[in-house]
Amino acid sequence: MKRLLVAAMAAGLASHAFAADAPAAKPALKAPAPAGFNWTSCYVGVQGGGAWGKSEHVARAGNVSGPTITGMFDLSGTVAGGAVGCDFQIEKTVLGFENDASWTNKHGSAPDQPPFNVAATSSTREKWIDMFRGRIGYALDQFLIYGTAGVAFAGTDVTVSDPAGAVTESRTRTGLAAGLGAEWAAWTDTWGAVSFKLEYVHTDFGSKRYFEARPPLGAALVATRDVRLTDDIVRAGVNVRFNWDSPVVTKN
């Protein structure tokens, strides 16, 4: 009996020693989560599209607003230019800013109404537009939807013409801009991405006074006027983006 007990104890000790010397089982390795596109980057781009808007020439005498000279009339034209900006992504939220400058030929005109010179035509023209705007968006991997708002500047000409000739006055306008857009990072790499965007922006330049000195036009003097101006711009663009500190991207 004693021999059986001794043999059993020896077998138990040997089994315990073998288990202690056996290598520990390695935990199962999980596959890494796929990398997603990160919008943190600065970019340069080009863009172009169409511009539509409204204008109205309203008579002005000192601080008193008089009757409309033209009534409200439509403007239309094209825009083309470039943009620079930067974005920073925090989880799904993308914050950024953009400055864009565009040439435009947006213009429109209307005949003057009684009691003003009915033989005259008044016109409003934009020559360029520059906007500095903030952006806030929501990222769905390589797709971004965003809202944008900021300040806008425009170079304008106001012209009054009749059979006797024409007079023009140029002024720079300042206003507000706001809009919506979407951007798609179509081609990505470790250095950055090439993205395509579609954007709508509305600008409101309020009213600004023209012809305060009342220049002559034939036998009459041009009426001093406040000119109202708005824009509705729809444009497409291409951006080349350069990463900050090589953030993780999905490489195509």
C-alpha positions as CSV (number, residue, x, y, z in Angstrom):
1,M,0.0,0.0,0.0
2,K,2.8,2.4,0.9
3,R,4.5,1.7,-2.4
4,L,1.2,2.6,-4.3
5,L,0.9,5.9,-2.4
6,V,4.6,6.8,-3.1
7,A,4.1,6.0,-6.9
8,A,1.0,8.1,-7.1
9,M,2.6,11.1,-5.4
10,A,5.6,10.8,-7.7
11,A,3.4,10.8,-10.8
12,G,1.5,13.8,-9.6
13,L,4.7,15.8,-9.0
14,A,6.0,14.9,-12.4
15,S,2.8,16.0,-14.1
16,H,2.9,19.3,-12.2
17,A,6.5,20.0,-13.2
18,F,5.7,19.3,-16.9
19,A,2.8,21.7,-16.8
20,A,5.0,24.4,-15.3
21,D,7.6,24.0,-17.9
22,A,5.2,24.0,-20.9
23,P,5.1,27.3,-22.8
24,A,2.0,29.5,-22.2
25,A,-0.6,29.6,-24.9
26,K,-0.3,32.8,-27.0
27,P,-3.5,34.9,-27.2
28,A,-5.2,34.9,-30.6
29,L,-4.1,37.9,-32.7
30,K,-6.9,40.1,-34.1
31,A,-6.7,41.5,-37.6
32,P,-6.0,45.2,-37.6
33,A,-9.0,47.5,-38.3
34,P,-8.9,48.9,-41.8
35,A,-7.4,52.4,-42.0
36,G,-9.9,55.2,-42.9
37,F,-9.3,58.4,-44.8
38,N,-8.4,61.4,-42.7
39,W,-9.3,64.9,-43.9
40,T,-6.6,66.6,-41.9
41,S,-4.7,68.4,-44.6
42,C,-4.0,71.6,-46.5
43,Y,-4.9,72.0,-50.1
44,V,-4.8,74.0,-53.3
45,G,-7.5,73.8,-56.0
46,V,-9.3,75.2,-59.1
47,Q,-13.0,75.7,-59.5
48,G,-15.6,77.1,-61.8
49,G,-19.3,77.3,-62.5
50,G,-22.2,79.6,-62.9
51,A,-23.4,82.7,-61.0
52,W,-26.8,84.3,-60.8
53,G,-28.1,87.1,-58.7
54,K,-30.2,90.2,-58.3
55,S,-29.6,93.9,-58.4
56,E,-31.7,97.1,-58.0
57,H,-30.8,100.8,-58.4
58,V,-32.7,103.0,-55.8
59,A,-32.5,106.8,-56.0
60,R,-30.8,108.5,-53.1
61,A,-31.0,112.1,-52.0
62,G,-28.8,112.7,-49.0
63,N,-29.9,110.3,-46.3
64,V,-33.4,109.9,-47.8
65,S,-34.1,106.8,-50.0
66,G,-36.2,107.7,-53.0
67,P,-38.1,105.6,-55.5
68,T,-36.6,102.7,-57.5
69,I,-34.8,103.7,-60.7
70,T,-34.7,100.2,-62.3
71,G,-36.8,97.8,-60.2
72,M,-35.2,94.5,-59.3
73,F,-33.5,92.8,-62.2
74,D,-31.5,89.6,-62.8
75,L,-27.8,89.1,-63.2
76,S,-26.0,86.1,-64.7
77,G,-22.6,84.9,-65.8
78,T,-19.8,82.5,-65.1
79,V,-17.0,82.2,-62.4
80,A,-13.6,80.6,-62.6
81,G,-10.7,80.7,-60.2
82,G,-8.7,79.0,-57.5
83,A,-8.8,78.2,-53.8
84,V,-6.4,77.4,-50.8
85,G,-7.4,76.1,-47.5
86,C,-6.8,73.7,-44.6
87,D,-9.0,71.1,-42.7
88,F,-8.6,69.4,-39.4
89,Q,-10.5,66.2,-38.5
90,I,-11.7,65.3,-35.0
91,E,-13.4,61.9,-35.1
92,K,-16.1,62.5,-37.7
93,T,-16.1,66.3,-37.5
94,V,-14.0,68.3,-39.9
95,L,-13.2,72.0,-39.2
96,G,-11.4,74.2,-41.7
97,F,-11.1,77.5,-43.6
98,E,-10.8,78.4,-47.2
99,N,-9.9,81.5,-49.3
100,D,-11.0,81.5,-52.9
101,A,-10.7,84.1,-55.6
102,S,-12.5,84.1,-59.0
103,W,-12.9,86.0,-62.1
104,T,-16.5,86.6,-63.2
105,N,-18.5,88.2,-66.0
106,K,-21.8,88.3,-64.1
107,H,-23.9,91.2,-65.2
108,G,-27.4,92.5,-65.9
109,S,-29.3,95.6,-66.9
110,A,-32.7,97.3,-66.9
111,P,-34.3,100.4,-68.4
112,D,-34.8,103.3,-66.1
113,Q,-38.3,103.9,-65.0
114,P,-40.4,107.2,-64.7
115,P,-39.9,109.7,-63.3
116,F,-36.2,109.1,-64.3
117,N,-34.8,109.2,-67.8
118,V,-36.7,106.4,-69.7
119,A,-34.2,106.6,-72.5
120,A,-31.4,105.4,-70.1
121,T,-30.4,101.9,-69.2
122,S,-28.7,101.1,-65.9
123,S,-26.5,98.0,-65.4
124,T,-24.6,96.2,-62.7
125,R,-21.5,94.1,-63.4
126,E,-19.1,92.0,-61.2
127,K,-15.5,91.6,-62.3
128,W,-14.1,89.4,-59.6
129,I,-15.2,87.9,-56.3
130,D,-13.1,86.8,-53.3
131,M,-14.3,84.9,-50.3
132,F,-12.8,83.9,-46.9
133,R,-14.9,81.3,-45.2
134,G,-14.9,78.8,-42.4
135,R,-16.1,75.3,-43.0
136,I,-17.6,72.6,-40.7
137,G,-18.4,69.2,-42.0
138,Y,-19.2,65.6,-41.3
139,A,-16.8,62.9,-42.7
140,L,-18.1,59.6,-44.0
141,D,-14.6,58.1,-44.8
142,Q,-13.7,59.5,-48.2
143,F,-16.9,61.6,-48.5
144,L,-17.4,64.9,-46.8
145,I,-20.5,67.1,-46.5
146,Y,-20.1,70.6,-45.1
147,G,-21.5,74.0,-44.4
148,T,-19.6,77.2,-44.9
149,A,-19.9,80.9,-44.0
150,G,-17.7,84.0,-44.0
151,V,-17.0,87.3,-45.7
152,A,-17.0,88.1,-49.4
153,F,-15.5,90.9,-51.5
154,A,-16.4,91.8,-55.1
155,G,-15.2,94.3,-57.7
156,T,-18.1,96.0,-59.4
157,D,-19.0,98.4,-62.2
158,V,-22.3,100.4,-62.3
159,T,-23.0,102.0,-65.7
160,V,-25.7,104.3,-66.9
161,S,-26.1,104.8,-70.6
162,D,-28.4,106.6,-73.1
163,P,-28.1,107.8,-76.7
164,A,-25.9,110.6,-75.5
165,G,-23.2,108.2,-74.1
166,A,-22.4,106.3,-70.9
167,V,-20.8,106.8,-67.5
168,T,-19.3,104.1,-65.3
169,E,-18.3,104.0,-61.6
170,S,-16.3,101.2,-60.0
171,R,-16.5,100.2,-56.4
172,T,-15.3,97.3,-54.2
173,R,-18.2,95.7,-52.3
174,T,-18.0,93.8,-48.9
175,G,-20.7,91.3,-47.8
176,L,-21.5,88.0,-46.3
177,A,-21.3,84.5,-47.8
178,A,-22.9,81.2,-46.7
179,G,-23.4,77.9,-48.4
180,L,-23.3,74.1,-48.5
181,G,-21.0,71.6,-50.3
182,A,-19.9,68.0,-50.7
183,E,-16.4,66.7,-51.4
184,W,-15.1,63.3,-52.4
185,A,-11.5,62.1,-52.0
186,A,-11.4,60.1,-55.3
187,W,-7.7,59.2,-55.2
188,T,-5.7,58.9,-52.0
189,D,-2.1,58.0,-51.1
190,T,0.2,58.4,-48.1
191,W,1.1,62.0,-49.1
192,G,-2.4,63.2,-49.5
193,A,-5.3,63.0,-52.0
194,V,-7.1,64.4,-55.0
195,S,-10.7,65.4,-54.2
196,F,-13.6,66.6,-56.2
197,K,-16.2,69.1,-54.8
198,L,-19.6,70.5,-55.7
199,E,-20.6,73.7,-53.8
200,Y,-23.4,76.3,-53.6
201,V,-22.7,79.7,-52.1
202,H,-25.0,82.7,-51.6
203,T,-23.6,86.2,-51.1
204,D,-25.3,89.3,-50.0
205,F,-23.5,92.6,-50.6
206,G,-26.3,94.8,-49.3
207,S,-26.5,98.4,-50.8
208,K,-23.7,100.8,-51.8
209,R,-23.9,104.3,-53.1
210,Y,-22.8,105.2,-56.7
211,F,-22.6,108.5,-58.6
212,E,-22.7,110.7,-55.5
213,A,-21.0,113.4,-57.5
214,R,-23.8,113.2,-60.2
215,P,-21.7,113.2,-63.4
216,P,-23.3,114.6,-66.6
217,L,-24.8,112.4,-69.2
218,G,-25.9,114.5,-72.2
219,A,-28.0,117.4,-71.0
220,A,-28.9,115.6,-67.7
221,L,-27.1,114.6,-64.5
222,V,-26.9,110.9,-63.5
223,A,-29.0,110.3,-60.4
224,T,-27.2,109.3,-57.2
225,R,-28.2,105.7,-56.3
226,D,-27.9,102.9,-53.9
227,V,-27.2,99.6,-55.7
228,R,-28.3,96.4,-54.1
229,L,-26.4,93.2,-55.1
230,T,-26.7,89.4,-54.3
231,D,-25.1,86.3,-55.8
232,D,-26.0,82.7,-56.1
233,I,-23.0,80.6,-57.2
234,V,-22.9,76.9,-58.1
235,R,-19.5,75.5,-58.9
236,A,-17.4,72.4,-59.1
237,G,-13.8,72.1,-58.2
238,V,-10.7,69.9,-57.9
239,N,-8.4,70.0,-54.8
240,V,-4.9,68.5,-54.3
241,R,-4.5,67.8,-50.6
242,F,-1.3,67.4,-48.7
243,N,-1.3,65.6,-45.3
244,W,-0.2,67.0,-42.0
245,D,2.3,64.6,-40.3
246,S,1.2,61.8,-42.6
247,P,-2.2,60.8,-41.1
248,V,-3.6,57.4,-41.8
249,V,-5.3,57.1,-45.2
250,T,-6.9,54.4,-47.3
251,K,-4.5,53.9,-50.2
252,N,-6.1,53.0,-53.5
